[in-house]
Amino acid sequence: MGSSWQRDKKKEYYYKKAKESSYYSRASYKLLQLNKKYKIIKEGNSVVDLGASPGGWSQVALEYVDSTGLVVGVDLNKIRPINEENFSFIRGDFTTDEIQEEIVNTLNEEADVVISDASPSLSGIKNIDHLRSLDLVESVINLSELILRDRGNILIKFFQGEDFNRVLKELKKKFRAVKTTKPNSSRKKSSEMYLVCLGFKSP
């Protein structure tokens, strides 16, 4: 299975396109497509990329914020170097107080946008994977509420399941607009979706 999957991956359109464009991941095109549609990240924004490895989303975020913005990537794993003065990488678990404090200190202000293409360790069992995804999504939301400025935006990957309606209901109270979507660059057979929340209502 492994060698067959690798061959299919190398033939895939967005995998090839990412290689040609020097993006670290085919997932870069998901953020490009979503941002084109929803205008989540703008020039001059401060962006926090949670679960940043391998770095494809951070690369795209840097293009949008330009030299006047800031991107902070956070992940348990290392990422390939991104040699931009307005990029910082924090290695660690963003659910811990220690790493959250480091994020706040690195930002030195509230974030305009929080993005996360992070995926939990998947078991292949739909209900278990949904619950793991839900836990991860709620962790991203909880941190976002601590660091996000008024009218800020978040973008989070999630896997579909019944319990997600509760999360959506709560988010609609906290943001001016909440959308669920799937970009064309997502694999058709994948159950992943993306949650776009615009206009945070800061307490």
N, C-alpha and C positions, 0 to 999 in steps of 0.2 A: 504493500500500500504506500509506503513512504516514498519509494523511488518514482512510482506512477504519479503520486500527488505532486512531487517536485517537477516532473516533466510538464504536467498540466499547468502548473503555476507559471513556469517559464514561457509557455506559449500564450498565456493570457494577456489580453490587450492592455489593461491598466498596469500590469506588472512590467511589461515592456516599456510602456509610456513613462513610468516612474524612473526606470533605469536611464532612459534617454534624457530625462529632465533633471537627473541627479537628485531626485527625491529619495529619501531613505525607505519609503514604503509606498505601496499602491494606495494605501489609505489616505495619502495626501489628496487624492482626487475627490474623496468623499467630502473633505473640508472645503476644497475649492468649489465644488458644486453646491454645497449647503450654504456657504457664505455668499455666493453669487445670488442665490434665491432669497435669503433671509437677512443679509447685511448684519451678521452677528458681530463681526470684528471690523473695526474701522481704523483709519490712520490715526496714530497717536495714542491708541488704547494700551492699557496695561492688561496683559493676558496671562492667566495661569493655566498650564496644560498638565492635567493630572493623569498619570499613567502614560507619560510622554514617550517611552521607548517604543520603537527605535528612533523616533525623532521627526517623522514625516509631518505630523500636525504642527510641531513647533516651527519647522521650516516654512510652512505655508502661513502660519500666524505672523512670522517675522516679515513676510512679504506684505501683508496687509497693514501692519502697524507702522511700517517703514522705519526710518531712523529716529523718529520722534517718539516711538512707543517702546514698550518693554514686553518681553516674553520670559516667563519663568516656567521651566519644565521640571516635573517631579516624577520620580519613578524609583521602584526598588532596584531595578536593573540599570546598568550603565547604558548610555546611548553613544552613538558615534559623535565625534566632536562637531559642534556648530560654532564656527568662528565668527561670531557677530558680537560686537561690544554690548548690544542691548539684549543679550540672551544670557540667562543664568540657569544652571542646572543644580537641582537638589536631589541627592540620592537618599531615599528613605521611604517610609510608610506614611502617606499623607493623612492617615486616620489618627496618628499619634500626636500628642500635645507638642512634643519636641519639634517635629517636622512642621507642624502648623505654625509654630512660633517663628521658625526659620523662614517660612513662606512670607509671613507678615513683615518680618524684618527686611527681607529681600525686596519686597514690593515698595516699602516705605510710604505706602498710601493704599487706598482701597483699589481693588481690581475692577476694571471695566467689564471683563469677560472671563468666565471660567469654562474651559473645554475639557472633555474627557472621552477618549476613544478606548478607554481601558476595558478589558474583558476579564471576567473571573476565570479561574481554572474550571474548564468544562468537563462534565462527567459523561455526556452523551445521553443522560436521562433528563428529559425535557423539564419536568417539575422541579428537580433539584437545581438545574442550571438556571431556571427562571428565578428561584429564590436567591441563589448566589448573585445573580445579576441585580436583583432588587436591593440586596444589602449594599452592593457596591454603589449603585445609583444613589441610595439614601446617604451614604457616606460623602459622596460628591456634593449633594444638595446641602447637607449639614455644614460642610466647610464653606461652601459658596455663601451661605447666609452670614457667615462670620466675616468674610473678606470682600464681599461684593458691594459696590457703591449703589446708591439709589439709581434706578433705571438701567442697571447693568444687565448683562445677558449671560445665559449658560447654554451649553450644547453638550449632551450626554448620550452615549450609546446605551441601549438596553435591549434585552431579549423579551419577546412578547409572552404574556401570561395573564391570567385572570387578576392576580393581586395588584397588577400595575394600575388599575383604575383608581385605587385608593390614593396612590402617589400623585396621579394626574389631578385628582380632585383637590388635593392640598396645594399643589403648585399653582393651580388656577386662582387661588386666593392670594398668592404671593407675587405673581407676575401679571403684567397687563395683557400678555398674549402667550399662549402655550400651544405648540404644534407637535404632532408626531409625523415623521417622514422617513423615507428611505431613498438615498441618492442612487442614481443609475450605476455608479461605480461599485455599489455593494453587490456581492455575489447573489444571484437570483435564489439559490437554494438556502442561503443564510437566513435565519430568523431574526437577525439583528435589525433594530430600528433606531432612529435618532430622535431625541427629545430636544426641541428648540423652545427655550423660555426667554421671552423678551420683555424688558421693562420691569426690573425688580422693584417691588414696593418696600423700600427699606423701612424697618420699624421706627 
